[in-house]
Amino acid sequence: MPGRLRRRRRPQFLGAVIVAALCILGWWVEARFLAESGWQRPMGQLTSGRYVVERVVDGDTIILEQNQLRVRLQGIDTPETVKPNTPEEAWGREATEYVNQFLQSADWQVRLEIDGEPVDRYGRHLAFVWYEQRLLNEELVAQGLARAKTTFDYSQSMKQRLRAAQLSAQTAKRGLWQASSDAAESRR
C-alpha cells in the first residue's frame, strides 16, 4: 500500500513542475516577443463612466486627464496624421479638428462606454465617446472622416450604427468617400 501512495505523488509532482515551467515560458515569451511587437500593457484600468479629456492625439485617439490614459475610439479608423514613418493621409487633419470641436462643445468632459474588447494590441483602451446623446465615433463616420471597422469585438447594435453612418457618408459622398468617388469618375 505505501507503494501506491508514492506512485500517486510522482504524477502530482511532475504536473506541478510542468505547470511551473509553462508559467516561466509564458512570462519569457510575453517579455520578449510582445515587447518587440510594440504591444504595451495599459496603464490603469478604464471603466464606463465620465472622464475629462486632456488632449487629442489624432482623429481616433485621445488622452484622458486620469493617469494619462490613452483611449482609441472603438469601431472606427481615421486617416493617419501622427503615425511615425507614415505620411499624413487625406482627411486626417479634418478628422482631428472635428474631434477637437466635439470635445470643446462638451467642455472636454465626456462619457466613455466600454463595449467589447477593452484594450487594443498597442495597449490603448477602446471606448465609444459620448457627449449627451451624441456619439463621436458615429459622427466621424457619418461625416466621412473615418471608416467603420466592424470586424472587431463589440456589440452588433454599435456595428449597425456605424455601418448606417458609413452608408450615409458614402451616399452623400462626404469626406473620404468624396475622394474615392472623384477618383472613380476620373477613370471613366
N, C-alpha and C positions, 0 to 999 in steps of 0.2 A: 503494500500500500504506500509506503514512503516513496517508492519509485514513481508512482503515478503522479504524486504531487509535484515532483521535480519536473516531469515532462510538461505539466501544465504551466509551470513558471517560465520555462525556456521560451515558449511562443510569446508569452506576455512580455518578457524582457526584450526579445527580438523585435516585437511590434513597437515597443517604446523607442528602441534605437532607430528603427526605420522612420517613425514619426518625427523624431528629433532631427534626423538627417534631412528629411524633406523640408522641415521648417528652416533649417540653415541654408539649404539650397534655394528655397524661395526668397529668403532675405537677400542672398547674394545676387540672384537674378534681378530682383527689383532694384537693388542698389546700382548694379552695373548697367543693365540694358534700358531700364526706364529713364534713368538719368540721361543717357546718351540720346534718347529719342526726343528729349525736350519736355517730357511729362513732369509735372511738379505736383506735389501734394498741396491742396488748397490750404491757405492759412485761415483757420477758424471755420466755424460752421455757419451756414446760411439757412434760415427757415423762412417760410412765407410770412410776410409782415411789412410794416412801414420802415423805410430807410431814407437817409439823406445821401444824395449823390454828391461826391466831391468834384468829379470831373468826367469829361467824355474822352475816351481814347480814340474811338473811331465810330463809324455808323452802327456797329453791333456790339460794342464793348464799353462799359462804364466802370468807374471806380467808386466804391462807397466810402463814406467817411469812417464807418465802423471797421476798424482793423485793416483799412485799405483793401478791402475785398474786391477782387476783380470779377465782374459779372458779364457774361456773354448772353446776349438776347437769344432765348431759346427759339428754335424753329426757323431762323432766318439767316441769310448770309448777304452782307453788303459788300460792294466793291472795296478793294484794299486801298488804304491810304498811308498806313504806317508800318506795314509788314517789311522787315529787313530784306534786302536784296530783291524786292518786288517793286516794279514801277507802280506809280499811282494809277488806279483804274478810273475810267469814266464813271461819273455819278457818285464816286466815293466822297468827295468834298460835300456834295449836296446832302448825302445821307448823314454825314457827321453834323452838318449845320442843322438839319431837321431835328436830330436828337437834341442838340443844344437848345433849339427853340422850344421843343416839347418840354424839356426839363426846366427851362426858365419860366414857362407858363405854369408849371407845377411848383414853382419856388424851390426846385431841386429836391422836393420830397415826394417819394413815390411808394407805391405798394408793389412788392415783389411776390410773384406766385411761382412756387416750385412745382413743376409738373413733369414727371418722368425722371430721367437720369439727372442727378443733382450737379454733376461735375463733368466737364469735357476732358479729353485726353491731354490737354495742356494745363489742367488744374484750375480752370476758370469755372466759377459757379454758373449754372444755367438757370435762367428765370424769364418769366413773362413780366413786363414792366407796365404797370397801370398808374394812371392819374385819373381819379374819379372814374368815369365809365369809358375812358379812352385807353386803348391797348397800343402801346408804342410799337411793338413787334408787328402788329397787323397794319398800322398806319404806314410804316415804312414800306411794306409790301404793296399796299394799295396805291401809294404814291409812285411806285415803280423804282424805288430806291433800294430795294432788297428783293432777293429771291426767296420763296418759301422752300424750306428744307424739311420734307415730310418723312424722310426715311429714318429719322432718329426716334428715340423712345419718349414720346409724350402723348397726351390724350388725343383720341380721334376727333373730339369736338374742336380742339385747337387746330388740328391739322385741317379740318374742314373750313374753319375761319380763314386760315392762311391761304388755302387753295382758292377760296372765293375772292379774297383780296387780290391775289395774283391774276386771276382771270379778269377781274375788273381793270387792273392796270394794263394787262395785255390788250384787252378790247379797246380801251381808251388810248392805247399807245403812249402811256406815260413813262417817263424816265428810261430805265434800261430797255424797255420794250419799244420805245420810240427809236432808239439807235438800231435795234435789230430789224425793225420794220423798214427803216430808211435804207439799210444796207441790202435788204432783200429786194426792195423796189429798184435800187440802182443796178442790180444784176439782171433785171428783166429786159 
